[in-house]
Amino acid sequence: MKSAAPGRVPEILVFDSGIGGLSIARCLHRQVPAARLTHVADNAGFPYGNQPEGTVTGRTVTLVMEQLLERPFDVIVVACNTASTVALPALRAATDIPVVGVVPAIKPASAVSENRRIGLLATPATVRRPYLEDLIHEFAADCLVERVGHPELVTWIEDWARGRPMPEPALSVALQPFREAAVDTLVLGCTHYPLITETLQKLLPEVRFWVDSGEAIARRTLYLLEQAGFDGDALQRFQSSGHRCLFSGPVMEDIDRFLGAVGFSRV
């Protein structure tokens, strides 16, 4: 890992197939406010869940490497469950910059659940991947884990960010298995989902604990920046600005209001 130049602002690249990575970016900004963030949304390839693994890997590596030619990034955060599952080995082989991936927060959910009934809201691709079974077996073997893989929720959230109403009645119906299973903890297993936490909490008021991977990713990123030579106190004391969001395909201006609300500008 390269050493940080004195006084240089750390640069973090956040990559996702859509705007879901902005939920991770919010956590990064809280944990490492001195860092400058660049979020890349591969909207031309969205959604990744129904793409062949080779396509996801190729798009992830290509788009990330293009950004590395533009700026001296210090950490790469792959804020997409699908890309993290299939593309991290190829991306890590292509660069010596530290790469952080995201997985469903089964371990912290198991740590907080009191009735040992956990819900997992994810995409269909995440729900059916073998690595999820491995996580449950390792960290939540004594829990009932109710899984809902929703095929449209990420698209609903992308539309919601552009000012369209969230179809709450349909979403409430989709969440019914969690009510029937009486889960006390819900894992948000896609980075899009924390963007609508308030809506989900309104529809599932009986859930006590809401868990996602954002804070863990932010802590890991802070650690890697400190290992690279950045001063940990300074990283949390100073505030950076100029956070950017890039899209791989055409995007309408109706996203700008949402981006501004989370501290990003479209470039």
N, C-alpha and C positions, 0 to 999 in steps of 0.2 A: 504494500500500500504506500502511495506517495505521501510525503510529509507536507503539512499545511504551511503556506507562506505566511509570515507574520502579518496580521491585520487583514488578511483576505477574507471576504465573505464566503462562507461555505455554500456550495451549490448542490441541490438535491434534485434528481430527475425522478418524477413519479409517472409511471406508465400504466395505462388501462385501455380496455377496448372502448370505453365510453367515459362518462363523467363520474363514475363511481369512485375513481381514485381520489376525487376531491374530498371524500370523507376521510381518507387517510391523510391527505394534505392538511386538513384542518387540525388533526392530531399532531402532525409534524410541526405545524406553526405554533401550537401551544407548548410543545415540548422543546423545540429548538427555534425560538422566534428569530434568532439572528440569521438563520439560513434563508437563502433565496430559493424559491421553488419554481420548477418548470413542470407542468403537467401536460403529458401528451396523451390525447384520446384518439385511438384508432377507430374513429367513427366509420371510416370506409370499410373496415372489416367487421364492424359490430353486427350482431353479438358473436362472441367467440364460442359460446357453448355448443353451437351446432356446426362448428368448423372442424375439419380434420386436424389431428394433432400436428401434422407436418405444416399445415398452413398457419396455425397459431404460432408455432415455433419460428417459422420463417418471417412472419410479419413482425413478431416481437423483436427478434434479433435485428432485423433490417432497420426498423424505425428507431430503436434505441441507439444503434451504432451511428445512424445519421445525426442524431442529437449530440453524440460524443464528439463529432467532428466540429460542432458549432461552439461548444462551451466545455470548460474543464470541470466536469461534474465530480463530486467527491463520493456520493453514494447514489445507487440506482435502486428505487423501490418499485417492484412489479406489483402493483395494487390490483391484481386480478387473480381470482382463484384458479381459473382455467389456465391462464398463462403461467402462473406459478407452478402448477402441477406438471406441465409438459415442457416448458421452455427454459427453466432456470439452468439446467446443465449446459445447454448450448450457449446461453448468454454468458454464463460464467467462464466458459471456455474461450469466448471471443474478446473478453476484456479483463484487466486486472483490477478494475474498480469494484469495490464491494457491492454485491447484489443482495437485496432483501426481498423475500417473497412473503406471501400471505396464505395462511391456511385457516379453515374454520376453527373458531376458538372453543373447541371441545374441552380442552384441559382446564381453562379458567372457569368454564361453565360447570364442570364437575366439582370444582373447588367450592363454588358458592351455592349450588342447588341443595335445598334442604329436604325436599321430598323425593329426590333422586329421579325426577321426571324432567327431562330436558327436551325442548323443541329446537329443531334446526330448520331455519328458513333459508333456502339456497336456490340455485338454479338446478334444472334437471341434470345437467352435466356433472355438477359437483356431487349431487346426491348419489349418482350411480358410479362414481369413481372408486376403485378399490382402496385408495389412500384414506378415504373417509372411514371405511370399515376398520382400517388399521388404527386410526386416531381413537375411534370409539373403543376398540378392544384394549388399547394401551391406557387410556385415561378415564374411560367412563363405562367400564365393563359391568359395574354394579348399577347402572342407570338404565331406565327406559328412555330411549332416544327416538322421539317422534319426528320423522323427516317429511318436509314438504318441499318438493322441487317445483317451483312455479315457472311455467314457460314464458310468461308475458310480463312479469313484474319489472324486470330491468327496462323494458321498453316503456312501460307506464311511467317509470321514474324519469327516463330521458324526456318523455313528453311533458311530464309535470314540471321539470326544470325550465321548459320553454313556455310555461304559462297555461298548459292544458290541465283540466281538473283531474285529480286522481279518482278512479272509479272505486270509491270506497265500498259500496255494496258488494261488488264482485270480489274485492280484496278480503272483505270480512268473511265471505263464504269460503274462500281459499284457506283462511286461517282456522276454520272450524276444527280440524283434527287436533290442534293444540288445546282447544277448550275441552274436547272430549277426552284427551289424555291427561288433563289437569296439570299441565307443565307449570312449574314455578320459575323456570329459567328459559330464556329464548336466545339462541345463538343466531346472529345475523351473519349468514354464511356467504354473503356477496357484498362487495364494497359499496355497491349502490344503496343497499338497504339502510345504513345508518343515516342517509340523507332524509329519510322519512320516518325517523324514530318516533316523533311526536304522533304521527298518524297511527302507527302500529300500536303505540301505547294506549291510544284512545280506543282502538278496536279490541285490544287484549288487556283490559285493566287488571285482570287477575294475575298477570305475570309479574313477579317481584323483581327478577334480575334480568337485565338486558346486557348481552355480552357480544362484543365484536373484537376484531384484531387490531384496531387503530392505535390504541395506546401502547400495546406491546411492540408494534412496528416502530412507533416513534421512539420508544426507549432503546430499542436495538440500534436505530439510526443515530441517536445521540451517542451511544457507546462507540460506534464505528468512527464517528467524527472525532471523538476524544482520542481514540487509538491512532487517528491520522495526525494528531498534533494540535487540534483546535482546543482552545481553553473552554472547559465545560461551563464554568461560571459565566464567561462572556457569551457563550452560545445561548444561555437562558436569560441574560440580562439585557441584551440589546434587541431591537426590533428591526427586521429587514422589511423591504418593500419591493415592488417590481415583480410580483409573482405573475407568471405567464401561463396561459393555457393554449396549447396548439392542437389542431385537429388535422387528421390525415386526409379528410375529404371535405366537401363543401358543407358549410354550416350556416344556418339562418341567424340573423341578428337577434332573434328572440331569445337566444341563450345569454346575451350580454347582461341582462338584469340579474340573472341568477349568478353568473360568474362574479359580478361586482359585489353581490351580497356576501360571497365567501372570500373576497379579497383578491380575486384574479382578474386579469384582463386578457381578452382574446387577441392573439397575434397570428 
